[in-house]
Every structure is written in structure tokens, then in C-alpha cells.
Amino acid sequence: MSMQEFVKAARLRTGEIRLTEVTQSLSRFGSPPRQRPAYKDWISRLKRGEKLPRGRYFRGKKPGRLPLVMDEFWNFMQ
């Protein structure tokens, strides 16, 4: 559909038309944090007290699953 046909069809539907041109740039939002699901999975599979692999990602992390807290509101969401 060409732009003229689109404008004509929009005018028939609403009686008036408003065209808006929008540009977006990811640089305005900054870089998103890197997700590393493989490393998170590795950490959660280890038990408390086991040793983590050496590496930059694992510094300062503790092995084991994070505690899961559920309240009464959780039951309503399911």
C-alpha cells in the first residue's frame, strides 16, 4: 500500500488524519546490562559450601540457589 492510499484509507475511517514521524535511538537509554544466564545457572546448581570456578564473573558470588519467598498474594497470581 502506498503512502497516498494509506492516507486516503485513514481519512475515510476517521475523517481526519495526523501523521507523526518518530525516530528512536538506543544511545539515549544507555547500554543494557549483559545477561549471563549460563553463569547464573551454574551458580544455582552448586550447593552451599562448594567452590565456584575461577573467573571474573564469579568473583564476589556465593554458590547456591537464592531463597524464594512467597506470600499470600502469590496464590492469587496463579
A tleap script that builds the chain and sets N, CA, C and O, in Angstrom:
source leaprc.protein.ff14SB
mol = sequence {
  NMET SER MET GLN GLU PHE VAL LYS ALA ALA
  ARG LEU ARG THR GLY GLU ILE ARG LEU THR
  GLU VAL THR GLN SER LEU SER ARG PHE GLY
  SER PRO PRO ARG GLN ARG PRO ALA TYR LYS
  ASP TRP ILE SER ARG LEU LYS ARG GLY GLU
  LYS LEU PRO ARG GLY ARG TYR PHE ARG GLY
  LYS LYS PRO GLY ARG LEU PRO LEU VAL MET
  ASP GLU PHE TRP ASN PHE MET CGLN
}
set mol.1.N position { 0.856 -1.162 0.000 }
set mol.1.CA position { 0.000 0.000 0.000 }
set mol.1.C position { 0.910 1.234 0.000 }
set mol.1.O position { 1.815 1.349 0.826 }
set mol.2.N position { 0.658 2.145 -0.928 }
set mol.2.CA position { 1.472 3.349 -0.998 }
set mol.2.C position { 1.030 4.344 0.082 }
set mol.2.O position { -0.006 4.159 0.720 }
set mol.3.N position { 1.811 5.377 0.275 }
set mol.3.CA position { 1.515 6.372 1.305 }
set mol.3.C position { 0.213 7.112 0.987 }
set mol.3.O position { -0.562 7.406 1.897 }
set mol.4.N position { -0.036 7.414 -0.279 }
set mol.4.CA position { -1.273 8.119 -0.643 }
set mol.4.C position { -2.496 7.248 -0.364 }
set mol.4.O position { -3.512 7.748 0.118 }
set mol.5.N position { -2.408 5.958 -0.659 }
set mol.5.CA position { -3.523 5.053 -0.372 }
set mol.5.C position { -3.746 4.932 1.124 }
set mol.5.O position { -4.887 4.870 1.582 }
set mol.6.N position { -2.674 4.900 1.880 }
set mol.6.CA position { -2.788 4.804 3.329 }
set mol.6.C position { -3.464 6.051 3.897 }
set mol.6.O position { -4.333 5.940 4.763 }
set mol.7.N position { -3.081 7.228 3.424 }
set mol.7.CA position { -3.681 8.480 3.890 }
set mol.7.C position { -5.156 8.524 3.521 }
set mol.7.O position { -5.988 8.950 4.322 }
set mol.8.N position { -5.477 8.087 2.321 }
set mol.8.CA position { -6.868 8.086 1.874 }
set mol.8.C position { -7.712 7.134 2.730 }
set mol.8.O position { -8.828 7.481 3.116 }
set mol.9.N position { -7.194 5.946 3.027 }
set mol.9.CA position { -7.920 4.978 3.844 }
set mol.9.C position { -8.082 5.502 5.273 }
set mol.9.O position { -9.136 5.313 5.880 }
set mol.10.N position { -7.083 6.138 5.801 }
set mol.10.CA position { -7.168 6.679 7.157 }
set mol.10.C position { -8.173 7.816 7.219 }
set mol.10.O position { -8.902 7.940 8.204 }
set mol.11.N position { -8.226 8.640 6.193 }
set mol.11.CA position { -9.179 9.750 6.166 }
set mol.11.C position { -10.616 9.226 6.104 }
set mol.11.O position { -11.517 9.811 6.706 }
set mol.12.N position { -10.830 8.129 5.380 }
set mol.12.CA position { -12.165 7.557 5.287 }
set mol.12.C position { -12.617 7.016 6.651 }
set mol.12.O position { -13.795 7.112 6.996 }
set mol.13.N position { -11.697 6.456 7.412 }
set mol.13.CA position { -12.051 5.879 8.706 }
set mol.13.C position { -12.321 6.934 9.765 }
set mol.13.O position { -13.308 6.829 10.492 }
set mol.14.N position { -11.475 7.945 9.871 }
set mol.14.CA position { -11.572 8.866 10.996 }
set mol.14.C position { -12.076 10.246 10.633 }
set mol.14.O position { -12.509 10.984 11.517 }
set mol.15.N position { -12.038 10.616 9.389 }
set mol.15.CA position { -12.456 11.944 8.997 }
set mol.15.C position { -11.298 12.925 8.999 }
set mol.15.O position { -11.342 13.934 8.295 }
set mol.16.N position { -10.298 12.654 9.753 }
set mol.16.CA position { -9.103 13.497 9.752 }
set mol.16.C position { -7.882 12.595 9.860 }
set mol.16.O position { -7.996 11.415 10.190 }
set mol.17.N position { -6.733 13.152 9.583 }
set mol.17.CA position { -5.523 12.347 9.650 }
set mol.17.C position { -4.413 13.160 10.291 }
set mol.17.O position { -4.279 14.361 10.053 }
set mol.18.N position { -3.636 12.495 11.090 }
set mol.18.CA position { -2.465 13.122 11.701 }
set mol.18.C position { -1.273 12.196 11.469 }
set mol.18.O position { -1.267 11.052 11.924 }
set mol.19.N position { -0.285 12.693 10.770 }
set mol.19.CA position { 0.920 11.917 10.539 }
set mol.19.C position { 1.990 12.382 11.519 }
set mol.19.O position { 2.196 13.582 11.699 }
set mol.20.N position { 2.655 11.450 12.138 }
set mol.20.CA position { 3.714 11.755 13.082 }
set mol.20.C position { 4.939 10.944 12.719 }
set mol.20.O position { 4.854 9.735 12.504 }
set mol.21.N position { 6.063 11.605 12.652 }
set mol.21.CA position { 7.313 10.908 12.375 }
set mol.21.C position { 8.108 10.829 13.666 }
set mol.21.O position { 8.330 11.837 14.336 }
set mol.22.N position { 8.535 9.617 14.007 }
set mol.22.CA position { 9.246 9.381 15.253 }
set mol.22.C position { 10.563 8.695 14.951 }
set mol.22.O position { 10.621 7.760 14.152 }
set mol.23.N position { 11.615 9.164 15.593 }
set mol.23.CA position { 12.906 8.486 15.488 }
set mol.23.C position { 13.348 8.108 16.890 }
set mol.23.O position { 13.111 8.840 17.850 }
set mol.24.N position { 13.989 6.964 16.992 }
set mol.24.CA position { 14.451 6.487 18.282 }
set mol.24.C position { 15.930 6.177 18.201 }
set mol.24.O position { 16.460 5.847 17.140 }
set mol.25.N position { 16.585 6.292 19.342 }
set mol.25.CA position { 17.994 5.991 19.400 }
set mol.25.C position { 18.283 5.256 20.695 }
set mol.25.O position { 17.888 5.704 21.771 }
set mol.26.N position { 18.973 4.122 20.592 }
set mol.26.CA position { 19.319 3.364 21.778 }
set mol.26.C position { 20.369 4.072 22.623 }
set mol.26.O position { 20.491 3.799 23.817 }
set mol.27.N position { 21.117 4.968 22.022 }
set mol.27.CA position { 22.152 5.653 22.783 }
set mol.27.C position { 21.554 6.527 23.883 }
set mol.27.O position { 22.236 6.819 24.865 }
set mol.28.N position { 20.320 6.943 23.746 }
set mol.28.CA position { 19.677 7.748 24.789 }
set mol.28.C position { 19.390 6.921 26.034 }
set mol.28.O position { 19.333 7.468 27.136 }
set mol.29.N position { 19.212 5.625 25.881 }
set mol.29.CA position { 18.871 4.767 27.003 }
set mol.29.C position { 20.102 4.159 27.671 }
set mol.29.O position { 19.982 3.582 28.752 }
set mol.30.N position { 21.256 4.270 27.073 }
set mol.30.CA position { 22.461 3.648 27.617 }
set mol.30.C position { 22.514 2.191 27.215 }
set mol.30.O position { 21.588 1.670 26.592 }
set mol.31.N position { 23.585 1.550 27.569 }
set mol.31.CA position { 23.713 0.145 27.196 }
set mol.31.C position { 22.985 -0.731 28.222 }
set mol.31.O position { 23.074 -0.473 29.422 }
set mol.32.N position { 22.280 -1.744 27.771 }
set mol.32.CA position { 21.580 -2.630 28.704 }
set mol.32.C position { 22.584 -3.511 29.443 }
set mol.32.O position { 23.637 -3.837 28.896 }
set mol.33.N position { 22.271 -3.898 30.670 }
set mol.33.CA position { 23.195 -4.781 31.380 }
set mol.33.C position { 23.257 -6.140 30.691 }
set mol.33.O position { 22.243 -6.661 30.226 }
set mol.34.N position { 24.455 -6.701 30.632 }
set mol.34.CA position { 24.611 -8.002 29.969 }
set mol.34.C position { 24.014 -9.095 30.824 }
set mol.34.O position { 24.272 -9.174 32.025 }
set mol.35.N position { 23.236 -9.914 30.213 }
set mol.35.CA position { 22.658 -11.065 30.897 }
set mol.35.C position { 23.562 -12.262 30.662 }
set mol.35.O position { 24.032 -12.484 29.547 }
set mol.36.N position { 23.801 -13.023 31.701 }
set mol.36.CA position { 24.635 -14.208 31.584 }
set mol.36.C position { 23.903 -15.390 32.202 }
set mol.36.O position { 24.248 -15.817 33.304 }
set mol.37.N position { 22.897 -15.929 31.514 }
set mol.37.CA position { 22.093 -16.992 32.111 }
set mol.37.C position { 22.870 -18.272 32.386 }
set mol.37.O position { 22.539 -18.996 33.325 }
set mol.38.N position { 23.891 -18.568 31.596 }
set mol.38.CA position { 24.658 -19.803 31.818 }
set mol.38.C position { 25.403 -19.730 33.144 }
set mol.38.O position { 25.442 -20.712 33.885 }
set mol.39.N position { 25.992 -18.587 33.449 }
set mol.39.CA position { 26.720 -18.434 34.701 }
set mol.39.C position { 25.762 -18.468 35.894 }
set mol.39.O position { 26.062 -19.081 36.918 }
set mol.40.N position { 24.609 -17.809 35.758 }
set mol.40.CA position { 23.629 -17.819 36.849 }
set mol.40.C position { 23.143 -19.243 37.115 }
set mol.40.O position { 22.959 -19.637 38.266 }
set mol.41.N position { 22.939 -20.004 36.055 }
set mol.41.CA position { 22.508 -21.390 36.206 }
set mol.41.C position { 23.589 -22.217 36.890 }
set mol.41.O position { 23.289 -23.056 37.739 }
set mol.42.N position { 24.848 -21.981 36.522 }
set mol.42.CA position { 25.956 -22.709 37.127 }
set mol.42.C position { 25.992 -22.437 38.629 }
set mol.42.O position { 26.149 -23.364 39.424 }
set mol.43.N position { 25.848 -21.181 39.018 }
set mol.43.CA position { 25.882 -20.812 40.432 }
set mol.43.C position { 24.726 -21.455 41.185 }
set mol.43.O position { 24.909 -21.931 42.305 }
set mol.44.N position { 23.532 -21.478 40.583 }
set mol.44.CA position { 22.369 -22.017 41.281 }
set mol.44.C position { 22.427 -23.544 41.405 }
set mol.44.O position { 21.800 -24.107 42.303 }
set mol.45.N position { 23.164 -24.220 40.528 }
set mol.45.CA position { 23.259 -25.689 40.606 }
set mol.45.C position { 24.215 -26.151 41.706 }
set mol.45.O position { 24.089 -27.266 42.214 }
set mol.46.N position { 25.161 -25.302 42.068 }
set mol.46.CA position { 26.108 -25.684 43.120 }
set mol.46.C position { 25.438 -25.596 44.484 }
set mol.46.O position { 24.493 -24.832 44.678 }
set mol.47.N position { 25.937 -26.381 45.415 }
set mol.47.CA position { 25.418 -26.353 46.780 }
set mol.47.C position { 26.224 -25.359 47.603 }
set mol.47.O position { 27.338 -24.987 47.236 }
set mol.48.N position { 25.645 -24.938 48.714 }
set mol.48.CA position { 26.357 -24.030 49.620 }
set mol.48.C position { 27.639 -24.706 50.087 }
set mol.48.O position { 27.634 -25.887 50.432 }
set mol.49.N position { 28.719 -23.966 50.098 }
set mol.49.CA position { 29.997 -24.512 50.546 }
set mol.49.C position { 30.861 -25.056 49.426 }
set mol.49.O position { 32.066 -25.224 49.615 }
set mol.50.N position { 30.283 -25.338 48.262 }
set mol.50.CA position { 31.102 -25.808 47.146 }
set mol.50.C position { 31.864 -24.630 46.544 }
set mol.50.O position { 31.490 -23.470 46.720 }
set mol.51.N position { 32.915 -24.948 45.847 }
set mol.51.CA position { 33.782 -23.921 45.311 }
set mol.51.C position { 33.341 -23.517 43.907 }
set mol.51.O position { 33.060 -24.364 43.059 }
set mol.52.N position { 33.286 -22.210 43.681 }
set mol.52.CA position { 32.946 -21.694 42.356 }
set mol.52.C position { 34.151 -21.761 41.432 }
set mol.52.O position { 35.287 -21.768 41.907 }
set mol.53.N position { 33.931 -21.810 40.131 }
set mol.53.CA position { 35.053 -21.768 39.196 }
set mol.53.C position { 35.783 -20.423 39.294 }
set mol.53.O position { 35.225 -19.427 39.755 }
set mol.54.N position { 37.021 -20.421 38.855 }
set mol.54.CA position { 37.749 -19.156 38.816 }
set mol.54.C position { 37.236 -18.359 37.633 }
set mol.54.O position { 36.832 -18.938 36.624 }
set mol.55.N position { 37.247 -17.076 37.738 }
set mol.55.CA position { 36.836 -16.236 36.624 }
set mol.55.C position { 36.286 -14.917 37.120 }
set mol.55.O position { 35.891 -14.772 38.277 }
set mol.56.N position { 36.272 -13.966 36.214 }
set mol.56.CA position { 35.846 -12.609 36.554 }
set mol.56.C position { 34.395 -12.566 37.002 }
set mol.56.O position { 34.068 -11.839 37.940 }
set mol.57.N position { 33.522 -13.321 36.361 }
set mol.57.CA position { 32.096 -13.261 36.688 }
set mol.57.C position { 31.813 -13.809 38.083 }
set mol.57.O position { 30.912 -13.323 38.766 }
set mol.58.N position { 32.563 -14.805 38.507 }
set mol.58.CA position { 32.260 -15.493 39.755 }
set mol.58.C position { 32.841 -14.806 40.986 }
set mol.58.O position { 32.576 -15.245 42.105 }
set mol.59.N position { 33.627 -13.741 40.816 }
set mol.59.CA position { 34.188 -13.040 41.967 }
set mol.59.C position { 33.081 -12.380 42.776 }
set mol.59.O position { 32.229 -11.678 42.231 }
set mol.60.N position { 33.106 -12.613 44.078 }
set mol.60.CA position { 32.131 -11.984 44.962 }
set mol.60.C position { 30.780 -12.677 44.998 }
set mol.60.O position { 29.879 -12.207 45.693 }
set mol.61.N position { 30.607 -13.769 44.279 }
set mol.61.CA position { 29.333 -14.501 44.259 }
set mol.61.C position { 29.406 -15.666 45.230 }
set mol.61.O position { 30.488 -16.165 45.540 }
set mol.62.N position { 28.254 -16.091 45.701 }
set mol.62.CA position { 28.183 -17.247 46.590 }
set mol.62.C position { 27.390 -18.348 45.896 }
set mol.62.O position { 26.371 -18.062 45.267 }
set mol.63.N position { 27.832 -19.596 45.996 }
set mol.63.CA position { 27.107 -20.679 45.328 }
set mol.63.C position { 25.805 -21.002 46.044 }
set mol.63.O position { 25.653 -20.731 47.235 }
set mol.64.N position { 24.878 -21.581 45.309 }
set mol.64.CA position { 23.598 -21.996 45.871 }
set mol.64.C position { 22.461 -21.170 45.309 }
set mol.64.O position { 22.655 -20.092 44.748 }
set mol.65.N position { 21.275 -21.711 45.478 }
set mol.65.CA position { 20.089 -21.013 44.993 }
set mol.65.C position { 19.746 -19.848 45.896 }
set mol.65.O position { 20.019 -19.872 47.096 }
set mol.66.N position { 19.146 -18.832 45.307 }
set mol.66.CA position { 18.655 -17.713 46.098 }
set mol.66.C position { 17.394 -18.146 46.828 }
set mol.66.O position { 16.607 -18.919 46.281 }
set mol.67.N position { 17.182 -17.672 48.041 }
set mol.67.CA position { 15.960 -18.055 48.751 }
set mol.67.C position { 14.716 -17.516 48.039 }
set mol.67.O position { 14.697 -16.369 47.591 }
set mol.68.N position { 13.704 -18.332 47.943 }
set mol.68.CA position { 12.466 -17.958 47.276 }
set mol.68.C position { 11.420 -17.661 48.337 }
set mol.68.O position { 11.085 -18.525 49.148 }
set mol.69.N position { 10.911 -16.448 48.328 }
set mol.69.CA position { 9.922 -16.031 49.321 }
set mol.69.C position { 8.588 -15.826 48.604 }
set mol.69.O position { 8.496 -15.053 47.649 }
set mol.70.N position { 7.562 -16.525 49.074 }
set mol.70.CA position { 6.229 -16.365 48.501 }
set mol.70.C position { 5.264 -15.985 49.617 }
set mol.70.O position { 5.310 -16.548 50.710 }
set mol.71.N position { 4.404 -15.036 49.334 }
set mol.71.CA position { 3.412 -14.653 50.324 }
set mol.71.C position { 2.030 -15.023 49.837 }
set mol.71.O position { 1.889 -15.727 48.838 }
set mol.72.N position { 1.006 -14.554 50.534 }
set mol.72.CA position { -0.369 -14.924 50.172 }
set mol.72.C position { -0.760 -14.362 48.798 }
set mol.72.O position { -1.552 -14.971 48.079 }
set mol.73.N position { -0.212 -13.217 48.445 }
set mol.73.CA position { -0.554 -12.598 47.167 }
set mol.73.C position { -0.130 -13.483 45.998 }
set mol.73.O position { -0.751 -13.444 44.936 }
set mol.74.N position { 0.921 -14.279 46.182 }
set mol.74.CA position { 1.409 -15.157 45.126 }
set mol.74.C position { 0.332 -16.145 44.694 }
set mol.74.O position { 0.238 -16.465 43.509 }
set mol.75.N position { -0.480 -16.636 45.625 }
set mol.75.CA position { -1.527 -17.593 45.298 }
set mol.75.C position { -2.589 -17.004 44.389 }
set mol.75.O position { -3.179 -17.722 43.582 }
set mol.76.N position { -2.843 -15.705 44.509 }
set mol.76.CA position { -3.849 -15.060 43.677 }
set mol.76.C position { -3.358 -14.872 42.247 }
set mol.76.O position { -4.166 -14.782 41.322 }
set mol.77.N position { -2.048 -14.814 42.057 }
set mol.77.CA position { -1.490 -14.585 40.737 }
set mol.77.C position { -1.520 -15.841 39.872 }
set mol.77.O position { -1.404 -15.736 38.651 }
set mol.78.N position { -1.668 -17.007 40.457 }
set mol.78.CA position { -1.635 -18.231 39.669 }
set mol.78.C position { -2.996 -18.625 39.179 }
set mol.78.O position { -3.136 -19.640 38.496 }
savepdb mol mol.pdb
quit
